[in-house]
């Protein structure tokens, strides 16, 4: 598989589109709120775990050239440096 050259902004845009157009409905459950979903923007495959590390390794093992993007389920941002996380209520 050939790597697609994309800017970090384009990777984020594609990941958010994939998330909003199908992944969100499958993963946004009470037991997953706060976990990380890692998305392969080329295949649409995703995996979930507490901090995203295991999911990233899993997806990278399937495709070493995968362009991955992480989203914290149920929140507007994946990380916070001040400790406050704003929920994404829809």
VMD Tcl script that draws the C-alpha trace (Angstrom):
set ca {
  {0.00 0.00 0.00}
  {1.38 3.41 -0.94}
  {1.43 6.22 1.62}
  {-0.72 9.24 0.85}
  {1.02 12.58 1.41}
  {-1.30 14.70 3.52}
  {-0.86 17.63 5.86}
  {-1.66 17.11 9.53}
  {-4.74 19.30 9.02}
  {-6.00 17.05 6.22}
  {-5.40 13.94 8.34}
  {-7.45 15.50 11.16}
  {-10.22 16.54 8.76}
  {-10.53 13.05 7.29}
  {-10.49 11.40 10.71}
  {-13.21 13.71 12.02}
  {-15.33 13.03 8.93}
  {-14.99 9.28 9.42}
  {-15.83 9.67 13.10}
  {-18.91 11.81 12.51}
  {-20.19 9.73 9.57}
  {-20.37 6.36 11.28}
  {-17.79 5.61 13.95}
  {-19.38 7.91 16.58}
  {-22.69 6.03 16.49}
  {-20.89 2.74 17.08}
  {-18.45 3.74 19.82}
  {-20.05 6.53 21.86}
  {-21.50 4.36 24.60}
  {-21.38 4.97 28.37}
  {-18.61 2.40 28.87}
  {-16.42 4.03 26.17}
  {-16.73 7.69 27.27}
  {-13.22 8.97 27.97}
  {-11.43 6.22 26.05}
  {-9.42 6.90 22.89}
  {-10.48 5.77 19.45}
  {-7.61 5.58 16.98}
  {-8.65 5.83 13.33}
  {-6.73 4.75 10.23}
  {-7.83 7.51 7.86}
  {-7.02 5.48 4.74}
  {-9.03 2.35 5.57}
  {-11.56 3.66 8.08}
  {-10.54 0.94 10.52}
  {-10.46 1.92 14.18}
  {-9.65 0.51 17.58}
  {-10.42 1.64 21.13}
  {-8.50 1.48 24.38}
  {-7.96 3.63 27.46}
  {-5.07 5.79 26.19}
  {-4.81 4.84 22.51}
  {-1.40 3.22 22.63}
  {-2.56 -0.39 22.21}
  {-4.96 0.65 19.45}
  {-2.23 2.49 17.58}
  {0.08 -0.55 17.81}
  {-2.72 -2.84 16.61}
  {-3.51 -0.66 13.58}
  {0.17 -0.05 12.80}
  {0.79 -3.83 12.80}
  {-1.97 -4.22 10.22}
  {-0.58 -1.42 8.04}
  {2.83 -0.01 8.90}
  {2.22 3.08 6.73}
  {-1.17 3.86 8.29}
  {-2.03 7.52 8.94}
  {-3.52 7.41 12.42}
  {-5.52 9.99 14.33}
  {-6.86 9.79 17.88}
  {-10.12 11.15 19.25}
  {-11.18 11.00 22.92}
  {-14.70 9.57 22.90}
  {-17.26 12.02 24.26}
  {-14.87 14.96 24.58}
  {-13.97 17.94 22.43}
  {-10.21 17.41 22.85}
  {-8.00 14.36 23.21}
  {-5.74 15.87 25.90}
  {-5.71 18.80 28.28}
  {-2.68 20.49 29.79}
  {-4.65 22.32 32.47}
  {-6.61 19.27 33.65}
  {-10.09 20.39 32.55}
  {-11.80 18.46 29.76}
  {-14.96 19.80 28.13}
  {-17.52 17.13 27.22}
  {-18.92 17.04 23.70}
  {-22.66 16.66 24.33}
  {-24.73 15.95 21.22}
}
mol new
graphics top color blue
foreach p $ca { graphics top sphere $p radius 0.5 }
foreach p [lrange $ca 0 end-1] q [lrange $ca 1 end] { graphics top cylinder $p $q radius 0.2 }
display resetview
